[in-house]
Amino acid sequence: MTNADKLKNLLELEIIPDLEAAIDELFSAIDKNKNASREQKEDLEEMRQMRTECFAIVEELGRNELDEEEVDELLAELVDIKTKEE
């Protein structure tokens, strides 16, 4: 399995689902309180942007638009972030 495949799998199977779950949880909290704080709005916008960026990376991988160095850097960065979360 290439690093590009690993990156795509990490994004599709872990990162994007985690972001979507966090967005759903935030929406539930906002709905429960019937109002969103400034911090919640900022968090929601940040998570949406991250999700959009992840989908863009997956698309770029599908079109082979990322060189090997970019793939390696992204994979290392995301694995590091994911490891710190756990």
C-alpha positions as CSV (number, residue, x, y, z in Angstrom):
1,M,0.0,0.0,0.0
2,T,1.4,3.4,-1.0
3,N,1.5,6.4,1.3
4,A,-1.2,8.0,-1.0
5,D,-3.4,5.0,-0.3
6,K,-2.7,5.2,3.4
7,L,-3.5,9.0,3.4
8,K,-6.7,8.4,1.5
9,N,-7.8,5.7,3.9
10,L,-6.9,7.7,6.9
11,L,-9.0,10.6,5.6
12,E,-12.0,8.6,4.5
13,L,-12.1,6.1,7.3
14,E,-11.0,8.1,10.3
15,I,-10.5,11.9,9.9
16,I,-13.6,12.8,7.9
17,P,-16.0,10.6,10.0
18,D,-14.5,12.0,13.2
19,L,-15.0,15.6,12.0
20,E,-18.6,14.8,10.9
21,A,-19.3,13.3,14.3
22,A,-17.9,16.3,16.1
23,I,-19.9,18.6,13.9
24,D,-23.1,16.6,14.7
25,E,-22.3,16.8,18.4
26,L,-21.8,20.5,18.2
27,F,-25.1,20.9,16.3
28,S,-26.9,18.9,19.0
29,A,-25.4,21.1,21.8
30,I,-26.4,24.2,19.9
31,D,-29.9,22.9,19.3
32,K,-30.2,21.9,23.0
33,N,-29.3,25.4,24.1
34,K,-31.4,27.0,21.3
35,N,-28.5,29.4,20.7
36,A,-24.9,29.2,19.6
37,S,-22.1,31.0,21.5
38,R,-19.4,32.8,19.6
39,E,-17.0,30.0,20.5
40,Q,-19.4,27.3,19.2
41,K,-19.8,29.2,15.9
42,E,-16.1,29.5,15.5
43,D,-15.5,25.9,16.3
44,L,-18.2,24.9,13.8
45,E,-16.8,27.0,11.1
46,E,-13.3,25.6,11.7
47,M,-14.5,22.0,11.6
48,R,-16.4,22.6,8.4
49,Q,-13.3,24.1,6.8
50,M,-11.2,21.2,7.9
51,R,-13.8,18.7,6.5
52,T,-13.8,20.7,3.2
53,E,-10.0,20.6,3.1
54,C,-10.0,16.8,3.7
55,F,-12.5,16.2,0.9
56,A,-10.3,18.4,-1.4
57,I,-7.2,16.3,-0.5
58,V,-9.1,13.1,-1.3
59,E,-10.1,14.5,-4.7
60,E,-6.5,15.6,-5.4
61,L,-5.3,12.1,-4.5
62,G,-7.8,10.6,-6.9
63,R,-6.5,12.8,-9.7
64,N,-2.9,12.2,-8.7
65,E,-2.3,15.9,-8.2
66,L,-0.2,15.6,-5.1
67,D,3.5,14.7,-5.4
68,E,5.0,12.0,-3.2
69,E,6.6,14.6,-0.8
70,E,3.3,16.4,-0.2
71,V,1.6,13.0,0.5
72,D,4.3,12.0,2.9
73,E,4.1,15.4,4.8
74,L,0.3,15.3,5.0
75,L,0.3,11.7,6.1
76,A,2.9,12.3,8.8
77,E,1.0,15.4,10.0
78,L,-2.4,13.7,10.2
79,V,-1.0,10.6,11.9
80,D,0.7,12.9,14.5
81,I,-2.6,14.8,15.1
82,K,-4.5,11.5,15.3
83,T,-2.0,10.0,17.7
84,K,-2.2,13.1,20.0
85,E,-6.0,12.8,20.2
86,E,-5.8,9.2,21.4
